[in-house]
Amino acid sequence: MKSIFIITEDAYGCGFFKGVVRRINPKIKVRCNMAGAWDPKKVRIFLSTDADLVIDCLDADGQDTNKITNDQYDLFKKNVRNLSSTEILKKLKIVVFKYEVEEWIIFSNNMKLFGNKPSEVLWEKMKYEKLKLPQYASTIDLDALEQKGVESFIEFKRAVNDP
């Protein structure tokens, strides 16, 4: 059975991502922990887990997602000396959200961002609170996210389904 370890920036992300993984592929064993975007703890998590794959989920907050992705890979390459860059890339997938994970809820519900952070739009429209994020794992429309070409979701799903 394939196992995945997810690193997320906040505690509520763990429940959410576990729920989404179970919907994508219920046969996968999934564990999760939180670490800040530049926290060295994520490297320790990566080194200590026996999972087949580690998915590091990060918010870009409107910054360049490619730069953040490359900078994160560099962080791991600099701090994981016992593995080659190729081995790191085989076991690590970095998924960067253009703003934050709440964009999946926005796009799933056909809402518009209007340049605001997704969590702010959700607060205005639905009185969204971050602590409720795990509940959305069972209600977001995964097919809609794929059909709309939401890059972060497509990358996440590809990582989950990758053998």
C-alpha positions in Angstrom: 0.0 0.0 0.0 1.4 3.4 -1.0 1.9 5.9 1.8 2.1 9.7 1.7 3.2 12.2 4.3 1.9 15.7 3.8 3.6 18.8 5.3 1.2 21.8 5.6 1.6 25.3 6.9 -1.1 25.0 9.5 -2.9 22.5 11.7 -6.2 22.7 9.9 -4.6 21.8 6.6 -3.8 18.3 7.8 -7.4 17.3 8.2 -8.3 18.9 4.9 -5.5 17.2 2.8 -6.1 13.8 4.4 -9.7 14.0 3.4 -8.9 15.0 -0.1 -6.3 12.2 -0.5 -8.9 9.7 0.8 -11.4 10.9 -1.9 -8.8 10.7 -4.6 -7.5 7.2 -3.6 -8.9 5.6 -0.4 -6.3 2.9 -0.5 -3.4 5.3 0.3 -2.1 5.6 3.9 -1.7 9.3 4.6 -0.1 11.0 7.5 0.5 14.7 8.1 2.3 17.3 10.1 2.7 21.0 10.0 5.8 23.2 9.5 6.2 26.8 8.3 7.3 27.4 4.8 10.9 28.0 5.7 11.0 25.9 8.9 13.9 23.5 9.1 11.4 21.1 10.8 10.1 20.1 7.4 13.6 18.7 6.4 13.6 16.6 9.6 10.1 15.3 8.8 11.3 14.4 5.3 14.3 12.6 6.6 12.4 10.7 9.4 9.4 9.5 7.5 9.2 6.1 5.8 6.4 7.3 3.5 6.8 6.6 -0.2 6.2 10.2 -1.0 6.2 13.5 0.9 4.0 16.3 -0.4 4.9 19.8 0.8 1.9 22.2 0.5 2.6 25.9 0.5 0.8 29.2 0.1 2.3 31.6 -2.4 0.1 34.5 -1.2 0.2 35.9 -4.8 3.9 35.6 -5.2 5.6 33.7 -8.1 4.8 30.0 -7.5 7.7 28.8 -9.7 10.2 30.7 -7.6 8.7 29.4 -4.4 8.8 25.8 -5.7 12.4 26.2 -6.8 13.4 27.8 -3.5 11.8 25.0 -1.5 13.6 22.3 -3.5 16.8 24.2 -2.9 16.0 24.2 0.8 15.7 20.4 0.8 18.8 19.9 -1.4 21.0 22.0 0.9 19.8 20.2 4.0 19.5 16.6 2.9 23.0 15.5 2.3 22.6 11.8 2.4 20.4 11.7 -0.7 21.2 12.9 -4.2 19.1 15.6 -5.8 17.5 12.9 -8.0 16.5 10.8 -5.0 15.0 13.9 -3.3 13.0 14.8 -6.3 11.6 11.2 -6.5 10.4 11.3 -2.9 9.3 14.9 -2.6 6.6 16.8 -4.4 6.0 20.5 -3.7 2.6 21.9 -4.3 2.3 25.7 -4.2 -1.1 27.4 -4.2 -1.3 30.7 -6.1 -2.7 32.3 -2.9 -3.7 29.7 -0.4 -5.5 26.3 -0.2 -8.9 28.0 0.1 -8.7 28.8 -3.6 -9.8 25.2 -4.1 -13.1 26.0 -2.3 -13.5 29.2 -4.3 -13.0 27.5 -7.7 -15.1 24.5 -6.7 -18.0 26.8 -5.9 -17.7 29.0 -9.0 -16.8 32.1 -7.0 -14.5 34.9 -8.1 -11.4 36.1 -6.3 -11.4 39.7 -7.4 -7.8 40.0 -6.3 -8.5 39.2 -2.7 -7.2 36.3 -0.7 -9.5 33.3 -1.0 -10.0 33.1 2.7 -11.2 36.7 2.8 -13.6 36.1 -0.1 -15.0 33.0 1.8 -15.3 35.1 4.9 -17.4 37.7 3.1 -19.6 35.2 1.3 -19.9 32.4 3.8 -18.5 33.6 7.2 -15.7 31.0 6.6 -13.3 30.2 9.5 -10.0 28.5 9.0 -10.9 25.9 11.7 -13.6 24.6 9.4 -11.2 23.9 6.5 -11.2 20.0 7.1 -15.0 19.9 6.6 -14.5 21.2 3.0 -12.5 18.1 2.0 -15.7 16.1 1.6 -17.6 18.8 -0.3 -15.3 20.4 -2.8 -15.9 19.4 -6.4 -12.7 17.6 -7.4 -13.8 17.2 -11.0 -14.5 20.9 -11.3 -11.0 21.7 -10.0 -9.5 19.5 -12.7 -11.8 20.8 -15.4 -11.0 24.4 -14.6 -7.3 23.6 -14.7 -6.5 24.6 -11.1 -2.8 23.8 -11.3 -2.2 23.2 -7.6 -5.0 20.7 -7.5 -3.8 18.9 -10.7 -0.3 18.7 -9.3 -1.6 17.4 -6.0 -3.8 14.8 -7.6 -1.0 13.7 -9.9 1.3 13.3 -6.9 -1.3 11.2 -5.0 -1.9 9.0 -8.0 1.7 8.6 -9.0 2.9 5.0 -8.5 
